[in-house]
Amino acid sequence: MIYLDNGATSFPKPKVMLECMYKCMAEYCGNPGRSGHYMSMKTGEEVYKTRKNLAKLFNISNPANIIFSINTTGALNQGIQGLLKEGDHVITTSMEHNSVLRPLKMLESKGVEHTIIKCDRTGSINLRDIKASIKENTCLIVCTHASNVTGTIMPIREIGELAHRNNILFMVDGAQSGGCIPINVVEMNIDLLALPGHKGLLGPMGTGFLYVRDGIELEPLLLGGTGTASKDRTQPKEMPEGYESGTVNAPGIIGLGCSVEMLLNTGIRAIQEHEESLTRVLDDGLRNMRNVIVYGVEDCKEKVGVVTLNINGKSCEQVADELSEKYGIAGRAGFHCAGLAHKTIGTWETGALRLSVGPFNTKAQIKTAIEAVYKITRSV
Ligand SMILES: Cc1ncc(COP(=O)(O)O)c(C=O)c1O
C-alpha cells in the first residue's frame, strides 16, 4: 500500500524502534520507578533516556519537565484542564482539533470562558485578531502549530511573543509538526507543548507527552500511585512522577526514544526538506487538475506535508474508497476530528480527502497517487 495517512499516525516505523521495543519486552521490562531490582532500574533508565532525547530535540532544558501521556489528546487535556479555573479566559483558533475544542467546551460549565479566533479560508490566522481578543482575565492562548486539515503552519513564535507581552501562557498543539518541522520551545516562546509520539516522532501508538515550563502550576489530571511518598494520601506534585500516576507505557516510551534518537541523527531539517519537496509535487499535481479543489495555502513552505482536496461530482469518502481499493493508496476522508476547521475552509457540508506524507514516502509514490486521482476525475 502507498501510505499517505501520516497525519493520522506515521507508517512504517523505523526498524530500530521495533527492535528496541522487542528487546525491552523480551529481556528486561520491569515496572520503572517502583522497585530496586535490575529490571525495574534498567527500565527506569531507558525511560529517562527517552525524556533526554525529547528534551534535546525540542530544546527543553530539564527532561523532568516532560510528562508522558498516552497521546496528544491526553497531553492537551492535562494542560488545559490542569491549568484553567473558574473566571479564566482562553483564546484559541477555529483550526483546532477537537482535543482542544472539546475540553474548552466542557470547561464552560465550570466558569472558564473562551474566544475562538476565526482563521481565513486557507487556515491562516491574523495576529491582530488575537490581540483584539485579549481581556483582563485572559490567562492562556492555545493554538495548533500546524492544522491537521490544511497543514497550514501558524506563526507560533509571534503568537508566543504576543502572549508573553501580555502575561499570558502559551500552549501549542504540535500534533502535526513535531518531528516534521523544527520546534524550539525557548525560541518559540512556548510554555506548554503537547505532542504525540506516534506521528512525526515515529514512535508507537499509545505514546505522547506534555512539556511544561518551570514555574507553571498545574493540577494533575490522574491521581494515584507514583512510586513515591506512598504513605501520603495527597498526590505529590513533583515533575514528572506527580503527573504520571500508574504504570507508564514503558516499552512504547522506550521505542519512542529510539525513534527520536534516529531523528536527532537524521536532523529535522532534512526531514522537513524531504516532506516539503514531496508535498510540493503532490500539491502542484492536484491543484492544476481539472475538477479537483485543493484547500489551504499554496506555498508549501507555509504548510506541513498535508494536501486536502475534493473532486467535483464525488464524495470524499467515495474517492478515498476508490484510492484504497483500486489503487492501494491510503488517505483519510471526512472531518478529521476538526469540524470547525472544515467550516473555516468551506467544507462543512462535504468534508474532504486528506493525503499526508511522511519521511518514508518517495517521489514515485506521489506520482502514482497523482495519476490515481487523475483517473478518478476521468471516471466521474
Ligand atoms: C492537530 C491535532 N491535535 C490533536 C490530535 C490528537 O492526537 P492523538 O490522536 O495523538 O490524541 C491530532 C490527531 O490527529 C491532531 O492532528
PDBQT file of the ligand as one rigid body, heavy atoms in Angstrom, charges set to zero:
ROOT
HETATM    1  C1  LIG A 401      -3.726  18.885  15.392  1.00  0.00    +0.000 C 
HETATM    2  C2  LIG A 401      -4.060  17.651  16.189  1.00  0.00    +0.000 A 
HETATM    3  N1  LIG A 401      -4.228  17.755  17.501  1.00  0.00    +0.000 NA
HETATM    4  C3  LIG A 401      -4.509  16.691  18.269  1.00  0.00    +0.000 A 
HETATM    5  C4  LIG A 401      -4.638  15.438  17.727  1.00  0.00    +0.000 A 
HETATM    6  C5  LIG A 401      -4.941  14.263  18.601  1.00  0.00    +0.000 C 
HETATM    7  O1  LIG A 401      -3.847  13.396  18.569  1.00  0.00    +0.000 OA
HETATM    8  P1  LIG A 401      -3.870  11.973  19.265  1.00  0.00    +0.000 P 
HETATM    9  O2  LIG A 401      -4.618  11.080  18.371  1.00  0.00    +0.000 OA
HETATM   10  O3  LIG A 401      -2.413  11.632  19.390  1.00  0.00    +0.000 OA
HETATM   11  O4  LIG A 401      -4.518  12.133  20.580  1.00  0.00    +0.000 OA
HETATM   12  C6  LIG A 401      -4.473  15.272  16.346  1.00  0.00    +0.000 A 
HETATM   13  C7  LIG A 401      -4.648  13.950  15.728  1.00  0.00    +0.000 C 
HETATM   14  O5  LIG A 401      -4.726  13.770  14.564  1.00  0.00    +0.000 OA
HETATM   15  C8  LIG A 401      -4.158  16.412  15.560  1.00  0.00    +0.000 A 
HETATM   16  O6  LIG A 401      -3.975  16.299  14.240  1.00  0.00    +0.000 OA
ENDROOT
TORSDOF 0
